[in-house]
Amino acid sequence: MPELPEVETVCRGLAASLVNATITSAETRAHLRHHPEPSELQDFCQGRTIHSIRRRAKYILVTFAENDGLLLHLGMTGAFKIDGYDGPPEKHAHVIWRLADGRSWRFLDPRRFGAIFICRQDLDKSVPPPLANLGPEPLTADFTPAGLYTATRNRNTPIKNFIMAQENVVGVGNIYASEALFRARLSPLKPASTLSRTACRNLTAAIKAVLTEAIAAGGTTISDFHALDGSEGKFTVALQVYGRNGQPCPVCGQAIQRLVIAGRSSFFCKKCQKP
Ligand SMILES: [Zn+2]
């Protein structure tokens, strides 16, 4: 499932390719997990020029001149293609936007957990429902050690679950939670409320560092993530614990452990990340 660096990678690719493009039609071939009425999507998009494309949490905001727009979510397997292809639609191309310059922009999604929301309001003035109740963006000044310390008091949930909950901090999924906790030398099972101020400082810094490095590498490809140009995320080679169970810890040499926490595989070193 794409996490923040993968969505950011896709978002930057879309922005480079689609800003100032004009949509001539929007065709729905199959419904995604959340999907507007096909005629509504067509009416909303037709004839409009894309003004900006940016990310909030794991959503991509495509805005028009009035600052209203579309909110897109990649779900598990969503991906986009933009080119001059004009043949029969690909198997999983569920939405096709045709552009005035002759290109077509397709939303491909084999598992169809992706989503499209129409936002009719000015997106700077009000928050659409999918973006309500989201925590701070980890790469901004809104995500701080002091904020993490305050938010974790009286929270007995394991710290890994805490940082993966979108209301606490957005975009940190299973891969980057494991990597950040390893860098901060914190056990994924440690109750959130027991983090010291120093631990909060280390974890905040680790989350920011791992996400920044992953964005610079174009994300992580575990099974099927690809950027808009088809390239794989190159952060996969930089993973220190995720998916490396049984292999030596890069710090102490002990075997990396795998543990299922809240239904998700967690990878950590028992010696470097003491509970
Ligand atoms: Zn170790």
Residues whose N, C-alpha, C, O or C-beta is under 5 A from the ligand:
A	BS01	ZN	C249 V251 C252 G253 C269 K271 C272
